Amino acid sequence: MTRICVAGGTGQVGREVVRQAVEAGHSVAVVSRNPPAAGTPGRIGGAEYFRADVTTGNGLGDAMAGADVVIDCLEGRSGKALKNFADGGARLLAAAREAGTPRAVMLSIVICDRSDAAFYRSKAAKEHVYGQSGLDTVVVRATQFHSLLAMFFGAGAKVRLIPVIRGARFQPVSPADVAAVLLETALDPGPGPVAGPHHRVLTVGGPESGDMAGFAGQWQRATGAKGLLVRVPLPGAMGRYLRSGLNLAPEARHGNETFRGWLENRADSL
């Protein structure tokens, strides 16, 4: 049995990592600023929850005690969390070193180091922190999640207009499939003996790619939502990133849950 510390274990990917690790019989410590109360849907039985904060370092030592590996599923989408994202990773890794935890795995975004968007830059900066940490580290870069497309389409449907970004293709992936890769990677000792700590980058893409309009049609059929598909331009750094196809990883198709399958499995909650 492995002791696994999951930072961000209450987010959509982190919860899946925790669930799969517990089901596999591992000991799991979950790091969260606001752990869910016992008996609530967000709390997974069999896992141990710790109130800790990577922006200050408070509570990290207790959560990391005895851990064989840490899996970092944290997000920093806006405000201080975004600004201090890489620093938070440094604090998490410092706590791991102090606790004697030798390995760390980080969830990131495909080719984030070639985007000028602030969120992607923060991911790339944190990747650099991992590479320089002195621990055995792995960065798992994933394409966009199915839920991102569903959220985008749902927002537009409120005004009966389903937005489709002009010139963009997507290769969405299931959070559960990405969680499985994170867990497998955390349990994998790596590529054999090396001189000192090593750092790897893995890429995980969804099982299919396609025009955004095709995914929008699937979403409308699954949800029954009405609305006109409208192709809209996306200016700025994110638009350039998507139009260049940097969000795709055709050489790294993974998992079996397509966007259509993901929608069908969540028909009651959409």
NORCOR-V699352 format. One record per residue. N is the residue number from 1. PSI is psi as a letter, one per 40 degrees, with the letter a starting at -180 (NA if undefined). NEAR is the number of other C-alpha atoms within 8 Angstrom. D_LAST is the distance of its C-alpha to the last C-alpha in Angstrom with 2 decimals. Layout:
# NORCOR-V699352
N	PSI	NEAR	D_LAST
N	PSI	NEAR	D_LAST
This chain:
# NORCOR-V699352
1	h	5	36.62
2	i	8	35.57
3	h	12	34.85
4	h	13	31.88
5	h	15	31.08
6	h	16	27.53
7	h	13	27.41
8	f	13	24.02
9	e	15	22.92
10	e	12	20.22
11	i	9	18.18
12	d	7	15.45
13	d	12	18.26
14	d	15	20.83
15	d	12	19.01
16	d	11	18.80
17	d	15	22.47
18	d	14	23.42
19	d	9	21.72
20	d	11	23.32
21	d	12	26.62
22	d	12	26.89
23	d	7	26.17
24	e	6	28.89
25	e	7	31.30
26	i	11	31.75
27	h	11	32.55
28	h	14	29.92
29	h	14	30.47
30	h	16	27.54
31	h	17	28.42
32	i	14	26.47
33	d	7	27.70
34	g	5	25.76
35	h	11	25.29
36	i	8	22.87
37	i	6	24.89
38	h	5	25.75
39	e	5	23.56
40	i	7	20.43
41	d	5	17.18
42	e	7	17.95
43	h	11	21.38
44	h	9	22.19
45	h	4	25.20
46	e	6	28.17
47	i	11	27.73
48	h	7	30.03
49	h	9	28.70
50	h	12	30.95
51	h	10	30.83
52	i	12	31.98
53	h	12	31.79
54	e	11	32.60
55	d	9	33.62
56	d	7	36.55
57	e	11	36.92
58	h	8	36.96
59	e	10	36.03
60	d	13	35.65
61	d	11	38.87
62	d	7	37.87
63	d	12	34.51
64	e	14	36.25
65	h	7	39.15
66	e	8	39.69
67	h	13	36.82
68	d	11	37.57
69	i	14	34.85
70	h	16	32.33
71	h	15	28.93
72	h	11	27.89
73	e	13	24.14
74	i	10	24.76
75	i	8	23.38
76	g	10	25.29
77	d	7	23.39
78	i	8	25.64
79	a	6	28.83
80	d	6	31.03
81	d	11	28.53
82	d	12	28.56
83	d	10	32.30
84	f	10	33.20
85	d	13	30.79
86	d	13	33.62
87	d	9	35.85
88	d	11	33.29
89	d	12	33.32
90	d	12	37.10
91	d	12	37.14
92	d	11	34.87
93	d	11	37.18
94	d	8	40.24
95	d	12	39.07
96	d	13	38.57
97	d	10	42.12
98	d	8	43.58
99	e	11	41.99
100	e	8	43.21
101	h	13	39.79
102	e	10	40.68
103	i	11	37.42
104	i	14	34.28
105	h	15	31.20
106	h	14	29.14
107	h	13	25.72
108	a	11	26.14
109	i	12	25.06
110	h	13	26.63
111	f	9	29.87
112	d	11	29.23
113	e	8	32.99
114	e	7	33.19
115	i	11	30.98
116	e	8	32.38
117	h	8	29.11
118	d	6	29.62
119	d	10	26.62
120	d	12	27.80
121	d	12	31.40
122	d	12	30.59
123	d	14	29.19
124	d	10	32.33
125	d	9	34.55
126	d	13	33.09
127	d	12	33.55
128	d	8	37.18
129	d	11	37.54
130	d	16	36.41
131	d	9	38.84
132	e	6	41.68
133	d	8	40.94
134	e	7	43.55
135	i	11	41.10
136	h	10	39.76
137	i	14	36.49
138	h	13	33.74
139	h	14	31.19
140	h	14	28.11
141	h	13	26.78
142	i	13	23.27
143	i	15	21.67
144	i	11	18.47
145	i	10	15.32
146	d	12	12.33
147	d	6	10.34
148	d	8	12.99
149	d	11	12.42
150	d	9	8.68
151	d	8	9.92
152	d	9	12.84
153	d	12	11.38
154	d	9	9.12
155	d	8	12.42
156	d	11	14.40
157	d	12	12.46
158	d	7	13.52
159	e	7	16.98
160	f	9	16.33
161	h	11	17.43
162	h	13	15.51
163	h	11	17.73
164	h	11	19.16
165	h	10	21.74
166	h	8	25.04
167	e	6	26.70
168	h	10	23.96
169	i	12	22.77
170	i	11	20.30
171	g	15	20.36
172	i	16	17.12
173	i	19	17.33
174	h	14	15.43
175	d	11	16.13
176	d	9	17.33
177	d	12	19.75
178	d	12	21.08
179	d	13	21.54
180	d	10	23.57
181	d	8	25.78
182	d	14	26.34
183	d	12	27.40
184	d	8	29.55
185	d	9	31.17
186	d	13	31.89
187	e	8	33.67
188	h	6	35.56
189	e	6	38.99
190	a	4	39.10
191	f	4	41.54
192	a	5	44.61
193	h	4	47.41
194	i	6	47.62
195	g	4	49.92
196	a	4	47.99
197	i	9	44.29
198	i	9	42.18
199	h	10	39.04
200	i	7	36.63
201	h	8	33.69
202	i	8	31.19
203	h	10	28.51
204	h	14	25.26
205	i	15	23.39
206	i	15	20.50
207	e	13	21.61
208	i	8	21.40
209	i	11	21.86
210	i	9	21.53
211	i	9	21.55
212	d	11	18.62
213	d	8	18.65
214	d	8	18.04
215	d	11	14.86
216	d	13	13.77
217	d	8	14.65
218	d	10	12.65
219	d	12	9.45
220	d	10	10.60
221	d	8	11.53
222	d	10	8.38
223	e	8	6.40
224	e	6	9.83
225	h	7	10.07
226	i	7	13.80
227	i	9	15.89
228	h	7	18.85
229	h	10	18.78
230	h	8	21.28
231	h	8	23.07
232	i	8	24.02
233	i	7	26.52
234	h	8	25.78
235	i	7	29.10
236	a	6	30.42
237	d	9	30.20
238	d	11	26.54
239	d	10	27.12
240	d	9	30.21
241	d	12	28.51
242	d	12	25.79
243	d	10	28.30
244	e	6	30.60
245	e	9	28.12
246	e	11	28.60
247	e	12	24.91
248	i	12	25.49
249	g	13	27.21
250	d	7	28.09
251	e	4	30.68
252	f	9	28.30
253	h	11	25.61
254	i	10	24.18
255	i	9	21.81
256	e	6	20.35
257	h	11	16.56
258	i	12	15.97
259	d	12	13.04
260	d	10	12.55
261	d	8	13.00
262	d	11	10.63
263	d	11	7.76
264	d	8	9.42
265	e	6	9.84
266	f	8	6.30
267	d	9	5.57
268	e	4	5.91
269	e	4	3.81
270	NA	6	0.00
